[in-house]
Amino acid sequence: MRVVSGQLLGAAWLVAVLLAACSPGPGGTGSGAAGPAVSPATHDAVFFDRGDCAAGDRVGAYREVGCSDPGARARVVSRLYGLLPASPSPAPPAATRAGDRCPPTTDFLLTVTNARPQGYACMRNLAAPHPGDPGGGGGPRTIAGDCVSTSRKGRVKETPCDGSGPHAPQFRVVEPARGGSCPAGTALYVGVGGGPAGVGCARQL
């Protein structure tokens, strides 16, 4: 069976700037760390095409299976073609993050590198949990309703709003910046990607 390398994104890293005044600062979600292998089980023209399903194993490898397969875990909700250039920075610009091009409630991202066509598969779990849902604490994108905790100066990390993660939530993203500004009570600007501004307005919990 042909095996190709892949990439899985869990909780997204975010860039944020504490507010001194309400004007958007730099930000963006992350989209990449080395991850599992993925392999095709069908002869479709497109490996992991939109609507295809994947099964995973205990070591984090994924293979394409029929969606009625008992082992099917997740479905491809969007397929992105072409690989983005690697960045030497741990937090590349938002415009270069594949995850920002996925639907908002994507649960995780697979990167197809050694199969044709190369690119990315935005995945949604067939059953709960759904870390990509608002407040879920994961997914390749950060959206309104998500919570974050401070990780180190200038950076925060997405975490479940219900406190079930390793870090307690400190801020909640309430809405994207509109017209370059955030509402009163905003305490943090968070990179959200997936939109013209790419900045979310977060309030302290």
Residue pairs with C-beta under 8 A, 6 or more apart in sequence:
1 39
1 40
1 41
1 63
2 39
2 40
2 115
3 37
3 38
3 39
3 114
4 37
4 38
4 39
4 40
4 47
4 112
4 113
4 114
4 115
5 37
5 38
5 111
5 113
5 114
6 35
6 36
6 37
6 38
6 61
6 62
6 110
6 111
6 112
6 113
7 32
7 33
7 34
7 35
7 36
7 109
7 110
7 111
7 113
8 35
8 36
8 60
8 62
8 108
8 109
8 110
9 30
9 31
9 32
9 33
9 35
9 99
9 108
9 109
9 139
9 140
10 108
10 131
10 138
11 131
11 137
11 138
11 139
11 157
11 158
11 159
11 165
12 29
12 30
12 31
12 99
12 138
12 139
12 140
12 141
12 142
12 158
13 29
13 30
13 90
13 91
13 151
13 155
13 157
14 27
14 28
14 29
14 30
14 142
14 148
14 155
14 156
14 157
14 158
14 190
14 191
14 192
15 26
15 27
15 28
15 91
15 154
15 155
15 190
15 191
16 25
16 27
16 148
16 154
16 155
16 156
16 188
16 189
16 190
16 191
16 202
17 25
17 26
17 27
17 154
17 188
17 189
18 187
18 188
19 25
19 182
19 186
19 187
19 188
19 189
22 181
22 182
22 184
22 186
23 180
23 181
24 177
24 180
24 181
24 182
24 189
24 197
24 199
25 189
25 199
26 191
27 94
27 189
27 190
27 191
27 192
27 198
27 199
27 200
28 91
28 92
28 93
28 94
28 97
28 100
28 191
28 192
28 193
28 198
29 94
29 97
29 99
29 100
29 140
29 141
29 142
29 191
29 192
29 193
30 90
30 91
30 92
30 97
30 99
31 92
31 97
31 98
31 99
31 100
31 109
31 140
32 97
32 98
32 99
32 111
35 60
35 110
35 111
36 56
36 59
36 60
36 61
36 62
36 110
37 61
37 62
38 48
38 54
38 61
38 62
38 63
38 64
38 110
38 112
38 115
39 61
39 62
39 63
39 64
40 47
40 48
40 63
40 64
40 115
41 63
41 64
41 65
42 52
42 64
42 66
44 52
44 64
46 79
46 117
47 64
47 112
47 115
47 116
47 117
48 54
48 64
48 76
48 79
48 110
48 112
48 121
49 76
49 79
50 76
50 77
50 78
50 79
51 67
51 75
51 76
52 64
52 67
52 75
52 76
53 64
53 65
53 66
53 67
53 69
53 72
53 73
53 74
53 75
53 76
53 126
54 62
54 63
54 64
54 65
54 72
54 73
54 74
54 75
54 76
54 110
54 121
54 123
55 62
55 63
55 65
55 69
55 71
55 72
55 73
56 62
56 73
56 74
62 110
65 71
65 72
66 72
67 75
67 126
72 126
73 125
73 126
74 107
74 108
74 123
74 124
74 125
74 126
75 123
75 124
75 126
76 121
76 122
76 123
77 102
77 103
77 106
77 122
77 123
77 124
78 101
78 102
78 103
78 106
78 121
78 122
79 119
79 120
79 121
79 122
80 98
80 101
80 102
80 119
80 120
80 121
80 122
81 117
81 118
81 119
82 117
82 118
82 119
83 111
83 113
83 118
83 119
83 120
84 96
84 97
84 98
85 96
87 93
87 96
91 155
94 100
94 191
94 193
94 198
97 140
97 193
98 109
98 111
98 120
98 140
99 106
99 109
99 122
99 139
99 140
99 141
99 193
100 140
100 141
100 193
100 194
100 198
101 120
101 122
101 194
102 109
102 120
102 122
102 140
102 141
102 194
103 122
103 124
104 132
104 141
104 143
104 194
105 124
105 130
105 132
105 133
105 134
105 139
105 143
106 122
106 123
106 124
106 132
106 139
106 140
106 141
107 123
107 124
107 125
107 130
107 131
107 132
107 138
107 139
108 123
108 131
108 132
108 138
108 139
108 140
109 120
109 121
109 122
109 123
109 140
110 120
110 121
110 123
111 119
111 120
112 118
112 119
112 120
112 121
122 140
124 130
124 132
129 136
130 136
131 137
131 138
131 139
131 160
132 138
132 139
132 140
132 141
133 139
133 145
134 143
134 144
134 145
134 146
135 145
135 146
135 147
135 160
135 161
135 162
135 172
136 146
136 160
137 146
137 147
137 158
137 159
137 160
137 161
137 164
137 165
138 158
139 158
141 192
141 193
141 194
142 148
142 158
142 173
142 190
142 191
142 192
142 193
142 200
143 173
143 192
143 194
143 200
144 173
144 174
144 175
144 176
144 200
145 161
145 172
145 173
146 158
146 161
146 172
146 173
147 158
147 159
147 160
147 161
147 169
147 170
147 171
147 172
147 173
147 205
148 156
148 157
148 158
148 159
148 169
148 170
148 171
148 172
148 173
148 188
148 190
148 202
149 156
149 157
149 159
149 167
149 168
149 169
149 170
149 171
150 156
150 170
151 157
151 167
156 170
156 171
156 188
156 190
157 167
159 165
159 166
159 167
159 168
159 169
160 169
161 169
161 172
163 169
169 205
170 204
170 205
171 187
171 188
171 190
171 202
171 203
171 204
171 205
172 202
172 203
172 205
173 190
173 192
173 200
173 201
173 202
174 183
174 186
174 200
174 201
174 202
174 203
175 182
175 183
175 200
175 201
176 192
176 195
176 197
176 199
176 200
176 201
177 189
177 197
177 199
177 200
177 201
178 197
180 197
182 189
182 201
183 201
185 203
186 201
186 202
186 203
187 202
187 203
187 204
188 202
188 203
188 204
189 199
189 200
189 201
189 202
190 199
190 200
190 201
190 202
191 198
191 199
191 200
192 198
192 199
192 200
